[in-house]
Amino acid sequence: MKSQPEELPKEAGGADRSEPPFGRARPIAALGVAAVLCLFFAPALFGQGEFVYRDTGRLHAPVKQWIAAELAQGRLPEWNPYAGLGTPVIATAQDAVLHPFTLLVLALPPGAAMKAWVLLSFALAAAGTFAWVRLLGGSAAACAVGAVGFALSGPLVSSSDNVQFLTTYAALPWIFAAAHVYVVRGGPGRLLGVAAASALCAAAGDPQAWGFAMGLLPLYAVAFSERGGRAAALGRGAAAAIAGVIAAAPFVLPLALWAPESQRAGGLAAEDLARWNLGPARLLELAVPELLRGDPADPVSPVFAAYGGDALAGVPWFLSVYLGVGILALAALGVAVERRARILAAGGVLFTWAALGPHAGFGAIATRLPVLGAFRYWEKVTVWVGLLAALAAARGVDALLAGTGARRLARAAGATGAMLLAAAGGAALFPGTVRAWAGGTAREAALLAGNVSMGAARAGLVLALVALLAAAIARAKLVRAAPLAIASVIALDLFGGNAGAYVIGPPENRATPPLAAVVPPGGRVVSPFSDREDRWPDRGRLGSTWEWIRRTLGASWNVPLRVGSMADYVGLRSGRWTRFRSGIPDDAIAPTLGEYGFAYLVVPGTPEVAAKAGAAPPYRIAATDPELPAWLVEIPHRPRAYVAGALRSADAEGAFELVRRRDTAATVIEGPVPEGYTPPAGEARIVRDDPGTTALDTRADRRALVVLSDLFAPGWTAEVDGRPAEIVRANALVRGVWVDAGAHQVRFSYRTPGLAAGWAIAVAGALALAVWWAVERRRARAARSP
């Protein structure tokens, strides 16, 4: 028997010679991918529902409403004053203010803008993967399978609940497609393409995924270069990575400068290390759909809680990690016959290990490394497994269409499919066996048995179809219909496995909550009590929780209302603020935060519950929401801006202890109290209060410290009567400036550290590439001249 070639024919990338001509095949395949995406997301695309699940609804949607309002007023939102004592916006990355998609929030209503943001991200991911496979020599069918395989993979579809990560992941294929063009063909114009793709990825807000991409570019160049030696390829890959870093400087440099001030600088807490890692049991879910799923409207799945290996999280990071058993079968074929597919598979194995985190020892290694140690929730990197599997599957498609390994695939897929169908039948007929094997309560085991039966049946049927297709191709029974048949099976597989991995709900309630109506702009509330997840049973646990937080002015629904909340919802919040908050006893929250200008306490049930947060009767009710019920209770508080009286000096540690224990009524400063200081009489009044700019009118009868209870952070500068003034850290967390006797105007202004320098670096890099391009063109013209 004649041996089969290991490498695919390079001249056609292994494509079936019976596919439509080059001019028509790929446009038709691209239209097919677009149609598949439209059908998959039809409920969101054509319905009234919105993407409201988890961070997309709770964090990004409300904050982007505020960002749109700021941009409409001609202000770049660099500082969010409504999260805790304030937090950077651009430097924390999560809000993607500088991403091109931010134009959507200006042009469209809030719900439509977020829907468009999510759907365009999936289109971007599919188009980038399509282009990347094409550059690797893939046929039209391979391009379509790769694009659908990544865009509809469980990790990517699940990321619709957090657009920060979704939009970052969507740009990853474009980075490698652009790098491939540069590595193969060289030239400054192509290097500029790498830079643009890198900037697009970094602007979306997930530095982890972007950083991995930059680190992988040199390795990718060595593995996939088609000209020159390995050293030359490594050099081109390094050049691509350097260009990518330079272009991303406006987004990465501010983040790098803020990170030492954030809570990540002190290392990750044990709880963060243990939360949201891919549980070993979920490895099966890469190939069998919905094994640990519960009700999509309920964030807590009893099956995941029992068997998912993540007791702290309670819910999975990704609703689904299903990559598609058809994708995995084609990827296995690619691995069997093609070197590049083996490289991709090796990367997938490494990322799977990383996704397991502490379950496989990766967490202990990551925490010892200078950059990786700052990242958490390692299940996130499962998205790389989905991307690499889709690329390897594209290589397998071309092998199958060329007849390479078709019989082998038919036998393996048929046998595995039969085993899965048998497992499905066994789980349905003998659920007690599942309980004996898996443990858990009777209810949990029954749910798991049902999931195993349904998921294994789906996966088994898909493999049966793959086996039939492979057998038909091996016998030359399918000619022109083979590419369409393969792509259809993959699409149907991912439709069935991941259609429930994105959640849409009724349009968000954007009416002003009753408790917010009486809070003045810039006013601050304390909402320390637990969320009610059962208040509106008809909305499900998630919908009820979100509505409760919105109406009690919790994060981040408080931001578009311009109401400050102690419950900041920020990934890179201030390290000092985090430490301070964690050290306040529950029964002292209200009086302690009252010292920082928090004037209201949100109390559920009855006003007397305020005592649990340290508020003392009699309670003065500012507003009531009878539907919850809940009350807005006024609490004694310092003005947000005031002229300090008695002063006490302490170092950083001493200041923390003094203000947290409230041992003194004096204002604590980190620095010396001036000799002969006498407490002044005076007042401070806020006359302008925009995000990033606060102006005060002050009056004092002698030299005085004016305190503004907003976060002390790099990037803030102060002026007194138009002249620069030094900012003093007061009360461990906030800002103060010295003024002389008399009336003065104090102005605080914020500019993101590193933003201007980052743009300067990026523009200089672009100009350098432009000059290089011009020189190359001149040389080329000179070489052609007689």
N, C-alpha and C positions, 0 to 999 in steps of 0.2 A: 504494500500500500504506500502511496506517495506521501511523503512527509509534508506538512503544511508550513508555510513560511511564518517566521516569528514576527517580522516587521511588516507593517502595512505598506503597500505601494506608495512611495513618496509623491509621485507625480499626481496622484488623485486623492491622497490622504486616505486611501482605503475605500473610496466612495463607490457605490454601485454604479456601474456604467449605464444602467438603464434609467437613472434619475433624469429629470428634465434638464435641458441645457443650462449652463452656468448662468446665463443672463436672466433666466426665469426662476430657477430653483430656489435661490436664497430669498428673493423678494416674496415668493409664495410661502416659504417656510416662516419668514418674519411675520407675514400677515397671519399665518396659522398660530404662531406664538401669541400675537396680540389678541386673537379671537379666544384662545384658551384662557388668557388672563381676564378678559372681559367676562367670560362665562363663570370663572371661578369666583370673581369678586362682584358678580351681578347683584347680589343683595345690597351691597354697599354702593355700587355704581349707579344703580337705577332706583334704589329705595330711599326712604327718608332717614334710615338709621345712620348713626355716627360711630366712629371708632372711639369708644369711651372706656375701654377696659384698662385697668391698672394705670401706669404712668402716662400713657397717651391722654387719658381722660382726666386724671387727677392732677397731673403736673403740667404737661406740655400744653394742653388746650387752654386752660385759664391763663397761664403765663404768656402765651403767645397773643392772647387778647390784649394784655397790657403792653406787650412789645409793639403790636400794631398801633395802639393809641399813642405810644411815645414816638414812633416813627412818623405818624401822621402829623405830629406837632413839630417835626423837624429835629427831634432829639434822638441821638443814638443811645439806646438803653445800655449803659455800662454798669449801673449800680441798681440793685433791687432793694429799696429801703423797707420793704414790707415783709421780709423773711428774717425773723429774729430781730437782731439789732441792725440788720442790713447785710448784704452779701454781694460780691462781684457777680456780674452776669457773663461777660465775655470770658473772663479768666477762669470761671468754673466750667465752661464749655457746653454744659448740658442743654442750654437754650438755643444753640445754633443760630445766634443773631446774625452772623455774617454769611450764612449759607444762602445761595440763590433762591432756595424755596421760601425764604422769609418774605419774598415779594408776594407770595400767595396770601399771606395774612393781611397784606395791605389791599389786595385787589378783590378779595372774596369775603363773604360773611364768615364768622368764626367756624361754624360747623362744616361748611363747604371747604374752607381753607385746610382744615385738618384732614378731611377726607381726600382732597386733592394731593396733599403732602404724602399721605400714606400710599395712595395708588400710584403716584408718579415714582415713588421709591421702588415699588415692585417693577414698574416699567423700566426704570434705570438699571435695576439688577439683571433683568432678562436681556435687555439690549447689550449690556456689557459682557455678559457671558456668551451671548450669540457671537459678538465680535471676537472675543478671545478664542473660542473654538474655531472660528473661521481662520484666524491667524495661525492656529496650530495645524491647519490643513484639513479641517473637518468638512465633511459634506454638508449639504443643506439639512439633511435629516439629523446629522450629528449636532449641528448648530441648534436646531429646534429642541432636541432632547436635552442638550446641556442647558439651554436657557430656561426651559420649563422645569428641569430637574433642580436647578438652584432656586429659581423664583418661587416655586411651590414646595420647596423642602420645608419640613416641619419647623426647624429653627428660624428660618427667615419669615415664614408666615406668622409664627408666634410672635415675632418681633414687632408686629403691627401694634402691640400693646405698649411699645416704647419707641417712639420715632427717633429718638437720639441714636439708638443702636441700629434700627432698621435702615436709616438713611446712610449711616456710615458703611454698613455691610453692602448696601446697594452699589457703592462706588468702588468696592474692592476689585471686581473683575476689570473695571476700566483701568485701574493702576497697572495690572499685569498685562492687559492687552496693549496699552501704550508702551510699557517697558519691553514687551516682546518686539514691537516694531523697531524700537530704538536699538535693542541688542542685535537684531538681525541686520538692520540697514544703516544704523548710525545717523549722525547729523544733528545739528542744533534744533531744527524745527521739530524733530521727533522727540528730542529730549524735553522740549517745551510741552509736548503732549503729556509726558510723564508728570511734569510739574503741575500741570492743570488738573490732572486726575488726582494727584496727591492732595492738592489744595481743596478740591471738592470733598474728598474723603475726610480730611482733618476738620473742615468747617462744620461737619455734621455733628461732632461732639463726643465721639468715643475714641480717646487717645490710645486705648489698648489695641483695638483692631487696626488702626492706622499704623501704630508702631510695629506691630507684627508684619504688616505689609512691607514697610520700609526695610526691616531686618531681613526679610526673605528675598528681596530683589537680587542681591548678589548671588545667592544660592540658585535662584531661578535662572539667572543668566547662564551660569555654568551648566545647569542641567538641560537647558532648552536651546542653547546657542547652536546655530547651524553653520557658523563660519569662524575661522580662527581657532586658536588654542584655548585651553581652560584659563590661562592667565589673562588673555585678552578679554575673554567673556566675563571673568570676575571683575576686571577693570570697568567694563561697560555697565555691569550690574551695580557696582559701587557708585559710578557716576550717576546712574538713574536714581539710586537711593539719596545721594547728596542733593541732586536737583529737587527731589521730592521733599526733602526736609527744608530746603531753602524756601520753596514755594509755600510750604505750610507754616512758615514762621509766624505770620500774623495770628494764627490760631493756637499754635503750640507754645510759643514763647510766653504769652501771658499766663497760660496754664502752668508752665514750669516755674514761673516766678511766684505764683500764688500757692502752689502745692506745699512749700515749706510752712506756710501759715495755716494750712488746713489740718483737719484731724488725721489725715493720712500720714502726716510727717512723723507722728509718734508711733507708727506701726499699726497694724490691723488688730482689732480685738479678736479674742478667741471666737466670739459669736459670729463675726464677719467671716472668719476663716472656715467655719463649719457650715455656713449657710450657702445654699444654691450652688452645689456641686452636683455633677451628673452622678446619680446613684447607680451602683453596679447593675441593679435590676433593670434600669432603663436602657442598658445596652441592647437588650432584646427589642426594645421599642424602636431602635434604629431601623429594624427590618420588619417588625410586626406592629401595625398601627394600634393606637389607643389602648394599650395594655393597662395603663395606670390612670386613665382619664375618668373624671367624674362628670358632673353637670357643668357645662361651660359657663353658665350664669353664676355658679357658686365657686368662689376662689379656693375653697378647701375641698379637695377630693379625698374621701376616706380611703380610697385605694392607694393613692399616692402617699397619704400620711402613714399608711400601714406598711407599705412595701417600697416606697421611693428612696429610702435611705437618707432623708433630709428632715429630721424631726424638728429642727429649729425653724425652718422656713414654713413648713406646713403646706405650702403650695409650690409647684415647680416653677423654675424661672421661665422655661419654655412650655407652653401648653402641650406641644408635640415636638418630639425629636425624630419623627418618622422621616427617613430619607427616601423611602420608596423601595420596595423589594425588587421592582423591575430595574430601577437605577442601579441597585447593588448587584443584580445579576449581570447587567451589561458591563458594570465596572469590573466585575470579576473576570469577564471575558477579556476586557481590555488588558487587565493585569497579566493574564495568561499568555498574551501574544505580543505585547508591545511595551518597550522600555519606558516610554514617557508615562504610560498609565501606571507602571510600577512605582515610579517616582511620586506620582500624585497619591497613590495608595499609601506609600510610606509616610507622606506628610499627614494623611488622614489618620493613620494609626497614632502618630505623635500627638496630634491635636485631641484625639479621643482620650489619650492618657492624661493630657493636661485638663480636659474637661472633667475628669473624675476627681481632680483636686486631691484633698486629703484621703479619699477612698483608695487611691493608688500610690500614695506617697509623693505625688507631685506638689502638693501644698507645702510640705516641709522644705522642698527644694526652692520653690518660688519665693518663699518668705525670706530666704537668705540672700537673694539677688537684689541688687540696688534698685532696679526699675520694676521688675515683676512683683516684688514684695509689696508694692503700693496698690496692686489690683486685687479685686475680690470677685466672688461669684463666678467661678471658673466654668460653670456650665455654659456661659456665654460663648466660649470658643467652639462649641459644637457647630456653630454656623460655618466655621472653616471646614469641618468634616463634610457638611452638605455641599459646599462649593467644590471641594476636591473630588468628592464622589461623582458629582454631576459631570465634571471634566473627564474623569476616567470613564464614565459611562458613554460619553460622546466618542471616546476612542473605541470603546467596545461596539458602538453602533456601526462604525465604519468597518470594523473587523467582521461583524456579522453580515453586513451588506456585501462584502467581498467574499463571503463564504468561508472565511477563516474561523475555525473553531465552532461553526454552526452546530455540527453534530454533538460536539462536546457540551455546548450550552444546552441543547435540547435534552440530553440525558441528565445533566446536573439539575437543571430547572425542573424537569419533570419529577425527578426523585425527591427533591426538596419540597416541591409543591405537594406531592402526595403525603409526605410526612406532616406538613402543616395542616392539610385537610384532615388527616387522621387525628392530630392533636386537637383540632377544632371540634371534631365529633366526640372525642374523649372528654373534653372539658364540658361539653353540653350534656353528655349522658352520665358522667360521673363527677359532678362538681365536688363531691366529698374528697376525691383524690387530690384536687387542687388545694383544698384546705389542709389536708395532711402534709402536702409538700411545702406549701407556702406559710402555713400558720395563720395567725390573725383570728379575729372574731368571725362568727358565722356570717354576719352581714358583709364584712370586708371580703371574706373568701368567696361568698356568692357573687359579689360584684366583680371580683377578679376573674372568677370562672367565666362569667358572662363576657367580660372583655377579651379573655383569651380565646373563647369560642368564636366571637365575631372577628377579632383581629386576625387570628390564624386562618380563618376561612377566607377572608379578603386576600391575605398575602398568598395563600395557596392557590386561589383562583388566578391571581395575576401571574404567578409562576407557571401555571398550566398554560395560560395564553402565550407567555414567552416561549415555553417549550414547543408549542404548536407552531409558532412563527419561525423559530429556529429550525425546526424539522422541515417546514415547507421551503425555507430558503435553501437549506442544504440539498433539497431535491429539485431546486429550480422551479418550484411551483408558484412562487411569487416573483414577479419581475418588477414592473413599475409600481405596484401597490405596496411593496415591502417598506419603503421609508414612511409612508403614511400610516401603515399598520403599526409599526414600532412606536412612532410618536403618539399614536392614539392610545396604545396600551399604557405608555408612561403617563400620559395626561389623566387617563381614567384612574390609574393607581393612585396618583397624588390627589386627585379630586376626592376619592373615597377616604383616603387616610388623613388629609389635612384640611378639609373644608371646615371642620370645627375648630381649627387652631386660631382663627381670628374671630373676634367677638364684636358685633355691632349692637347698639342699643338705641332706645328712643333718643331724639335730640335732647341735648343737655338743657336743663332748666337754667335760664340765664336771668331770671327775675331777681331783683335785689332782695336778699333775705330780710325779714323784719328786724333782726338784731343789728344788721348793718346800717339801717336807715338813720340811726341816731349817732353813729360813730363819726366824728369829724374826719376829713381827709388827713391821713397821717396818724390818726389815733391808733392805739395799740391795745390788743386784747390778749387775754390769757385763756386758753381752752385746754385744760389739763385732763379732762375726764374722758373715759373710754368712748369709742364710737359705738353707736347702736346699729347692729347689723340686722335686727329683726323688727325695726320700727314700721317698715312698709313691706310686709311679706310678699305682696304681689310684684314687687320690683326685684325680688331675689336678694340674696345676702350681699352681693356686690353693689347692686343699685341702691339698696337701702343704706349701706355704709357710706357710699359717696354722697347721697343726698343729705345725710346727717352731718357729714363733715362740712359740706357747702353751707348749710344753714347755721352751723355753729361757728362759722368764720375760720375754719381750719385751713391748713395748707393744702393746695395752693390756690384754692378758690378765693382766698382773701385778696390776692394780688390785683386782679382787675378791679376790685372794689376799692383799692388803695387804702386798705385797712391792714395795719401791721399785726402780725401774729407771732407768738413765741414758737409756734410749731412750724419752723422752717423746714422745707422739704428740698434739701440741697445735697447733692452727692459729695461735694467738696466744701462743706461748711467750715467756718472758722474753727480752728483747733481750740482756741481759748473759749469761744462761746460754747462749744460742745462740752468741754471740760467743766465749765461753770454750770451749765444746765444739769449735767449728770450728778453734780454734787449738792443740788438743792433737795432737801427732804420734801416729800409730797405735801406735808402739812405746813410748808413755809413758802410755797410757790408764789402765792399772791403777794404777800408783803415784800418778798425779796425782789420780784420783778417790778413791783411798784416803785422801787428805788430807781428804775431805769425808764420811767415814763409809761409803763403799762397801766392803763387807767380803768380797764374793764375786765371782768371775769365772766366767762360764759358758764352758766350753771344749769345742768339738766335736772329734771324732776321737780324739786322744790328749792326755793332760795336758801334754805338752811344747809343744803349740800355745800354751800360756799365755805363752810367751816372746815371741810376736809382739805381745802387748798390754803387754809390759814387766814381766810378773811374773817373779820370779827363783826358781830351784829352791832347796831342795827344795819340791815341791808337796804341800800338805796337802789331801787330798781330803775334802770335807764330804759329798758325795752323788754318786751315779752314776745315769744313765739309760742302761741298757745297750742299749735299743732304738735310740737315735739313732745311735751312742753319743755321750754327752756327760758332762762332769764339772763339778761345782761346786767350784772351787778357792778356798780361803781366801787372801786377799791381805793384806799388812800394811796397817793402816789406823788412823787416828785414831778415837777414840770419836766418835759423832755429837754428843755433848755433852761438853765438857771445860773445865777451868780453864786459861786461857792462861798460858804461861810467858813467854818472851821476846817482846817486842812490837817491831814495826817500823812506822813511819808512812810513808804514801805517799799521793799523790793517786790518783784513779780509774785513770788510765792506768798509773801506776807499780805500783799494786796488781795489776792484770791481769798485767803482765809478771812480777812477782815470783812470784806463785803459779803461773803457767802454766809458767815455767821452773824452778820449785822451787829458786830460788837461796838460799833461807833456810829454816831450820826454825822460824823465829819466826812468830807470828801477825801478819798484816799488817792494820793498821786504817787507815781513811780519816779521819784526824784526828790531833791531837797526842797523843803519849805523855805521861802526867802527869809533871811534873818530880819527880825523885827516885824514879821507879818502880823497884821491885825485884821480879823474878819471884817469885810466891808459890808455895807448896805447897798443894795441895788437890785436890778432886774434884767432879764434877758427875754426878748420876744422874737419869735420866728416870724419873719416878714416875707420870706420866699422859701418854698419847700418843694423843689423839683428833685426827681431822682438824679443824683450826681451833683446837685448844687443846693446848698442851704445857706440862707442869709439871715443874720440876727441883728436886731437893734439892741444895744446894751447900754446900761447906765450904772455907774458905781461911784461911791463917794471917795474911793481910794483905789489903789492898784488891786486888781481882782482877777481871779481865774473864772472864766466863762466856760461852762461845761455844756456840751451837747451830747445827750445820751444815745449816740449812734456809734456803730462799731469803729474802733481804731483799726485801720488797715492800710497797708502800703497803697499808694496811689492818691491818698487824700492830701491836699494842701490847704493852707489857711492864709487868709489875708485879714488884716485889721486896718480899716480905712484905706484899702487899696495897697497896703504894703505887706510883703510876705511876713508871716509869723510862724513860729515853731509850734507844732502840735504836741501837747502833753498827754500822756496816757493817764486817764482818770478812772477810778473805781474798777481797775483791772481790765476794763473792756472798752471804754469809750474815750471821746476826744475832748480836750480842753485847750484854751489859749489864754494867755495873759493879756490883759488890757490895762491901760492907765486910767486914772480917775477921769470921770466925765462921760460924755456920750460917745459911742463908737458904733461902727458897723463891722460885724465879723462875717466873713464869707468862707464857707468850706466848699471846695471843688474836688471832683474825682475824675481822674483819667486812668485808664487801665494800664498798669505798668507793663511794658514790653509790647504794647499794641503798635505804637508809632514805629518803634525799632523793628518790629516784625514786618510791618509793611515796607519799611526802607530796605530790609534784607531781601524781601520777595521781589520788589521792584528792581533792585540792583541786579539780582539774579536774572530776571527777565531781560533787562537791558544788555547784560553780558551775553546771553544767548542770542539776542537780536544782532549784536555786533558780530558775534561769531558767524551767524547765518549770513550776514552781509559780506564778510570776508570770504567765506566759502563760495558764495555765488560769484564774487569777483574773480577768485582763482579759477573757478570752473569756466567762466567766460574767457579768461586769459588762455586757458589750456586749449580752448576750441578755436582761438584766433590763429590765422596763418602766421 
